């Protein structure tokens, strides 16, 4: 799990998907979006400013990047 407090984002991996949750005005976390994958073998990192999420898919030997 990755927590980025400034943008109030939580990134969590569950099974074969990575979920991005954002804190609401009511202090609840809602799924903003999910990224599905074909494997559970992933390594990931959120950039310091919370703008980029980098994923290394071990099974495909491929790097993917998402931008907020």
The first five atom37 places (N, CA, C, CB, O) and aatype in JSON, in Angstrom:
{
  "aatype": [20, 20, 20, 20, 20, 20, 20, 20, 20, 20, 20, 20, 20, 20, 20, 20, 20, 20, 20, 20, 20, 20, 20, 20, 20, 20, 20, 20, 20, 20, 20, 20, 20, 20, 20, 20, 20, 20, 20, 20, 20, 20, 20, 20, 20, 20, 20, 20, 20, 20, 20, 20, 20, 20, 20, 20, 20, 20, 20, 20, 20, 20, 20, 20, 20, 20, 20, 20],
  "atom_mask": [
    [1, 1, 1, 1, 1],
    [1, 1, 1, 1, 1],
    [1, 1, 1, 1, 1],
    [1, 1, 1, 1, 1],
    [1, 1, 1, 1, 1],
    [1, 1, 1, 1, 1],
    [1, 1, 1, 1, 1],
    [1, 1, 1, 1, 1],
    [1, 1, 1, 1, 1],
    [1, 1, 1, 1, 1],
    [1, 1, 1, 1, 1],
    [1, 1, 1, 1, 1],
    [1, 1, 1, 1, 1],
    [1, 1, 1, 1, 1],
    [1, 1, 1, 1, 1],
    [1, 1, 1, 1, 1],
    [1, 1, 1, 1, 1],
    [1, 1, 1, 1, 1],
    [1, 1, 1, 1, 1],
    [1, 1, 1, 1, 1],
    [1, 1, 1, 1, 1],
    [1, 1, 1, 1, 1],
    [1, 1, 1, 1, 1],
    [1, 1, 1, 1, 1],
    [1, 1, 1, 1, 1],
    [1, 1, 1, 1, 1],
    [1, 1, 1, 1, 1],
    [1, 1, 1, 1, 1],
    [1, 1, 1, 1, 1],
    [1, 1, 1, 1, 1],
    [1, 1, 1, 1, 1],
    [1, 1, 1, 1, 1],
    [1, 1, 1, 1, 1],
    [1, 1, 1, 1, 1],
    [1, 1, 1, 1, 1],
    [1, 1, 1, 1, 1],
    [1, 1, 1, 1, 1],
    [1, 1, 1, 1, 1],
    [1, 1, 1, 1, 1],
    [1, 1, 1, 1, 1],
    [1, 1, 1, 1, 1],
    [1, 1, 1, 1, 1],
    [1, 1, 1, 1, 1],
    [1, 1, 1, 1, 1],
    [1, 1, 1, 1, 1],
    [1, 1, 1, 1, 1],
    [1, 1, 1, 1, 1],
    [1, 1, 1, 1, 1],
    [1, 1, 1, 1, 1],
    [1, 1, 1, 1, 1],
    [1, 1, 1, 1, 1],
    [1, 1, 1, 1, 1],
    [1, 1, 1, 1, 1],
    [1, 1, 1, 1, 1],
    [1, 1, 1, 1, 1],
    [1, 1, 1, 1, 1],
    [1, 1, 1, 1, 1],
    [1, 1, 1, 1, 1],
    [1, 1, 1, 1, 1],
    [1, 1, 1, 1, 1],
    [1, 1, 1, 1, 1],
    [1, 1, 1, 1, 1],
    [1, 1, 1, 1, 1],
    [1, 1, 1, 1, 1],
    [1, 1, 1, 1, 1],
    [1, 1, 1, 1, 1],
    [1, 1, 1, 1, 1],
    [1, 1, 1, 1, 1]
  ],
  "atom_positions": [
    [[0.84, -1.17, 0.0], [0.0, 0.0, 0.0], [0.89, 1.23, 0.0], [-0.96, 0.0, 1.22], [1.89, 1.29, 0.72]],
    [[0.53, 2.2, -0.8], [1.24, 3.48, -0.87], [0.26, 4.56, -0.44], [1.8, 3.76, -2.32], [-0.86, 4.63, -0.94]],
    [[0.69, 5.41, 0.49], [-0.16, 6.51, 0.95], [0.53, 7.82, 0.61], [-0.43, 6.41, 2.49], [1.7, 8.02, 0.96]],
    [[-0.18, 8.71, -0.07], [0.36, 10.01, -0.43], [-0.57, 11.05, 0.17], [0.49, 10.18, -1.99], [-1.63, 11.33, -0.37]],
    [[-0.14, 11.63, 1.32], [-1.04, 12.47, 2.1], [-1.37, 13.81, 1.46], [-0.43, 12.72, 3.43], [-2.49, 14.3, 1.62]],
    [[-0.44, 14.43, 0.75], [-0.7, 15.76, 0.18], [-1.9, 15.7, -0.78], [0.55, 16.29, -0.55], [-2.78, 16.56, -0.72]],
    [[-1.93, 14.71, -1.64], [-3.05, 14.58, -2.59], [-4.15, 13.69, -2.03], [-2.56, 14.03, -3.93], [-5.17, 13.48, -2.69]],
    [[-3.94, 13.16, -0.85], [-4.89, 12.29, -0.17], [-5.28, 11.1, -1.05], [-6.14, 13.07, 0.24], [-6.46, 10.86, -1.32]],
    [[-4.25, 10.38, -1.49], [-4.41, 9.21, -2.34], [-3.87, 7.99, -1.61], [-3.69, 9.41, -3.71], [-2.83, 8.05, -0.95]],
    [[-4.58, 6.89, -1.74], [-4.07, 5.59, -1.3], [-4.04, 4.71, -2.54], [-4.96, 4.96, -0.15], [-5.01, 4.64, -3.29]],
    [[-2.91, 4.04, -2.75], [-2.78, 3.09, -3.84], [-2.65, 1.71, -3.21], [-1.55, 3.42, -4.78], [-1.77, 1.48, -2.38]],
    [[-3.53, 0.81, -3.59], [-3.48, -0.52, -3.0], [-3.62, -1.58, -4.09], [-4.58, -0.7, -1.94], [-4.36, -1.41, -5.06]],
    [[-2.88, -2.67, -3.92], [-2.94, -3.77, -4.87], [-3.76, -4.89, -4.24], [-1.5, -4.28, -5.25], [-3.53, -5.29, -3.11]],
    [[-4.73, -5.37, -4.99], [-5.53, -6.5, -4.55], [-5.62, -7.49, -5.69], [-6.94, -6.05, -4.08], [-6.16, -7.18, -6.76]],
    [[-5.1, -8.68, -5.46], [-5.1, -9.74, -6.46], [-4.44, -9.23, -7.75], [-6.53, -10.24, -6.74], [-3.24, -8.95, -7.76]],
    [[-5.2, -9.1, -8.83], [-4.63, -8.7, -10.12], [-5.0, -7.28, -10.51], [-5.09, -9.65, -11.2], [-5.01, -6.95, -11.7]],
    [[-5.31, -6.44, -9.54], [-5.61, -5.05, -9.88], [-5.0, -4.1, -8.87], [-7.13, -4.83, -9.96], [-4.78, -4.44, -7.71]],
    [[-4.73, -2.89, -9.35], [-4.22, -1.82, -8.5], [-5.33, -0.78, -8.41], [-2.88, -1.2, -9.08], [-5.85, -0.32, -9.42]],
    [[-5.68, -0.41, -7.18], [-6.77, 0.53, -6.94], [-6.24, 1.86, -6.43], [-7.77, -0.05, -5.93], [-5.33, 1.9, -5.6]],
    [[-6.79, 2.93, -6.94], [-6.44, 4.28, -6.51], [-7.65, 4.84, -5.77], [-6.03, 5.2, -7.72], [-8.73, 4.98, -6.34]],
    [[-7.46, 5.15, -4.51], [-8.54, 5.67, -3.67], [-8.23, 7.11, -3.29], [-8.74, 4.81, -2.41], [-7.08, 7.46, -3.04]],
    [[-9.27, 7.93, -3.26], [-9.11, 9.34, -2.88], [-10.03, 9.64, -1.71], [-9.41, 10.28, -4.08], [-11.15, 9.15, -1.64]],
    [[-9.53, 10.47, -0.8], [-10.3, 10.86, 0.37], [-11.35, 11.89, -0.03], [-9.37, 11.43, 1.48], [-11.05, 12.85, -0.75]],
    [[-12.59, 11.68, 0.43], [-13.69, 12.6, 0.12], [-13.79, 13.67, 1.2], [-15.03, 11.83, 0.0], [-13.09, 13.62, 2.21]],
    [[-14.66, 14.62, 0.97], [-14.88, 15.68, 1.96], [-15.47, 15.14, 3.26], [-15.81, 16.75, 1.38], [-15.36, 15.78, 4.31]],
    [[-16.09, 13.97, 3.2], [-16.67, 13.33, 4.39], [-15.67, 12.39, 5.07], [-17.93, 12.56, 4.01], [-16.05, 11.56, 5.9]],
    [[-14.38, 12.52, 4.71], [-13.31, 11.68, 5.26], [-13.51, 10.19, 4.99], [-13.2, 11.91, 6.75], [-13.14, 9.35, 5.8]],
    [[-14.09, 9.88, 3.85], [-14.23, 8.5, 3.4], [-13.32, 8.33, 2.19], [-15.71, 8.15, 3.05], [-13.02, 9.29, 1.48]],
    [[-12.88, 7.1, 1.96], [-12.07, 6.84, 0.78], [-12.92, 6.13, -0.25], [-10.82, 5.99, 1.14], [-13.58, 5.13, 0.04]],
    [[-12.9, 6.66, -1.47], [-13.65, 6.08, -2.58], [-12.67, 5.71, -3.68], [-14.73, 7.08, -3.11], [-11.67, 6.4, -3.9]],
    [[-12.96, 4.6, -4.38], [-12.11, 4.17, -5.49], [-12.26, 5.18, -6.61], [-12.47, 2.74, -5.97], [-13.35, 5.4, -7.13]],
    [[-11.13, 5.79, -6.98], [-11.13, 6.74, -8.1], [-11.07, 5.97, -9.41], [-9.94, 7.74, -7.98], [-11.82, 6.25, -10.34]],
    [[-10.16, 4.99, -9.49], [-10.1, 4.09, -10.63], [-9.26, 2.87, -10.28], [-9.53, 4.8, -11.86], [-8.52, 2.88, -9.29]],
    [[-9.37, 1.84, -11.09], [-8.64, 0.59, -10.91], [-7.94, 0.23, -12.2], [-9.58, -0.55, -10.46], [-8.46, 0.47, -13.3]],
    [[-6.76, -0.34, -12.07], [-6.02, -0.83, -13.23], [-5.95, -2.35, -13.16], [-4.58, -0.2, -13.28], [-5.36, -2.89, -12.23]],
    [[-6.55, -3.05, -14.12], [-6.49, -4.51, -14.11], [-5.19, -5.01, -14.76], [-7.71, -5.1, -14.85], [-4.67, -4.39, -15.68]],
    [[-4.68, -6.13, -14.26], [-3.49, -6.76, -14.82], [-3.76, -8.25, -14.98], [-2.24, -6.51, -13.92], [-4.72, -8.78, -14.42]],
    [[-2.9, -8.91, -15.74], [-3.04, -10.35, -15.96], [-2.23, -11.17, -14.97], [-2.64, -10.7, -17.37], [-2.18, -12.39, -15.09]],
    [[-1.6, -10.52, -14.02], [-0.72, -11.21, -13.08], [-0.77, -10.54, -11.72], [0.71, -11.24, -13.62], [-1.2, -9.39, -11.58]],
    [[-0.31, -11.26, -10.72], [-0.16, -10.68, -9.39], [1.28, -10.27, -9.15], [-0.62, -11.67, -8.3], [1.61, -9.72, -8.09]],
    [[2.16, -10.54, -10.12], [3.59, -10.24, -9.99], [3.9, -8.83, -10.46], [4.43, -11.26, -10.78], [4.34, -8.63, -11.59]],
    [[3.67, -7.86, -9.58], [3.88, -6.45, -9.92], [4.74, -5.78, -8.87], [2.53, -5.73, -10.06], [4.67, -6.11, -7.69]],
    [[5.55, -4.84, -9.31], [6.26, -3.93, -8.41], [5.84, -2.53, -8.84], [7.84, -4.13, -8.47], [5.66, -2.26, -10.03]],
    [[5.67, -1.63, -7.87], [5.19, -0.3, -8.23], [5.73, 0.77, -7.31], [3.67, -0.27, -8.21], [6.22, 0.5, -6.22]],
    [[5.64, 2.01, -7.8], [6.09, 3.17, -7.03], [5.3, 4.4, -7.48], [7.62, 3.4, -7.2], [5.06, 4.59, -8.67]],
    [[4.91, 5.21, -6.51], [4.25, 6.49, -6.79], [5.32, 7.57, -6.72], [3.08, 6.77, -5.77], [6.13, 7.58, -5.8]],
    [[5.33, 8.49, -7.7], [6.33, 9.57, -7.68], [6.12, 10.45, -6.45], [6.24, 10.41, -8.97], [5.04, 10.48, -5.88]],
    [[7.16, 11.17, -6.06], [7.11, 12.01, -4.86], [5.99, 13.03, -4.9], [8.43, 12.71, -4.67], [5.39, 13.34, -3.87]],
    [[5.69, 13.57, -6.08], [4.63, 14.58, -6.19], [3.25, 13.96, -6.41], [4.95, 15.53, -7.34], [2.26, 14.69, -6.51]],
    [[3.17, 12.63, -6.48], [1.89, 11.95, -6.64], [1.32, 12.02, -8.04], [0.91, 12.52, -5.7], [0.18, 11.62, -8.26]],
    [[2.09, 12.52, -9.0], [1.59, 12.68, -10.37], [1.73, 11.41, -11.21], [2.33, 13.81, -11.05], [0.9, 11.17, -12.09]],
    [[2.75, 10.61, -10.96], [3.03, 9.44, -11.79], [3.05, 8.17, -10.95], [4.36, 9.6, -12.52], [3.52, 8.17, -9.82]],
    [[2.52, 7.11, -11.52], [2.55, 5.8, -10.89], [3.26, 4.87, -11.86], [1.11, 5.28, -10.54], [2.81, 4.68, -12.99]],
    [[4.36, 4.28, -11.42], [5.18, 3.43, -12.28], [4.99, 1.99, -11.85], [6.69, 3.85, -12.21], [5.05, 1.68, -10.66]],
    [[4.76, 1.11, -12.8], [4.5, -0.3, -12.52], [5.45, -1.16, -13.35], [3.02, -0.66, -12.83], [5.6, -0.96, -14.56]],
    [[6.09, -2.11, -12.69], [6.91, -3.1, -13.37], [6.14, -4.41, -13.34], [8.34, -3.26, -12.69], [5.92, -4.99, -12.28]],
    [[5.71, -4.86, -14.51], [5.01, -6.14, -14.64], [6.07, -7.21, -14.86], [3.95, -6.12, -15.82], [6.65, -7.31, -15.94]],
    [[6.31, -8.01, -13.84], [7.39, -8.99, -13.87], [7.15, -10.05, -14.94], [7.54, -9.66, -12.51], [8.09, -10.44, -15.63]],
    [[5.92, -10.51, -15.09], [5.64, -11.57, -16.07], [5.84, -11.09, -17.5], [4.22, -12.08, -15.89], [6.28, -11.86, -18.35]],
    [[5.51, -9.83, -17.79], [5.68, -9.29, -19.15], [7.03, -8.62, -19.36], [4.59, -8.3, -19.45], [7.41, -8.29, -20.48]],
    [[7.77, -8.42, -18.25], [9.05, -7.7, -18.28], [8.84, -6.35, -18.97], [10.14, -8.53, -19.03], [9.54, -5.99, -19.92]],
    [[7.86, -5.61, -18.45], [7.45, -4.37, -19.08], [7.14, -3.32, -18.01], [6.21, -4.6, -19.99], [6.59, -3.64, -16.95]],
    [[7.51, -2.07, -18.29], [7.21, -0.96, -17.39], [6.03, -0.19, -17.96], [8.45, -0.03, -17.2], [5.97, 0.09, -19.16]],
    [[5.08, 0.15, -17.1], [3.94, 0.99, -17.49], [3.91, 2.2, -16.58], [2.59, 0.19, -17.43], [4.29, 2.12, -15.41]],
    [[3.43, 3.31, -17.11], [3.33, 4.54, -16.32], [1.93, 5.11, -16.5], [4.41, 5.57, -16.74], [1.39, 5.14, -17.6]],
    [[1.35, 5.56, -15.39], [0.08, 6.27, -15.46], [0.29, 7.66, -14.9], [-1.04, 5.52, -14.68], [1.12, 7.87, -14.02]],
    [[-0.46, 8.6, -15.42], [-0.34, 9.99, -14.97], [-1.7, 10.45, -14.47], [0.17, 10.91, -16.13], [-2.73, 10.15, -15.06]],
    [[-1.67, 11.18, -13.36], [-2.93, 11.69, -12.8], [-3.45, 12.84, -13.62], [-2.76, 12.12, -11.35], [-4.5, 13.4, -13.31]]
  ]
}
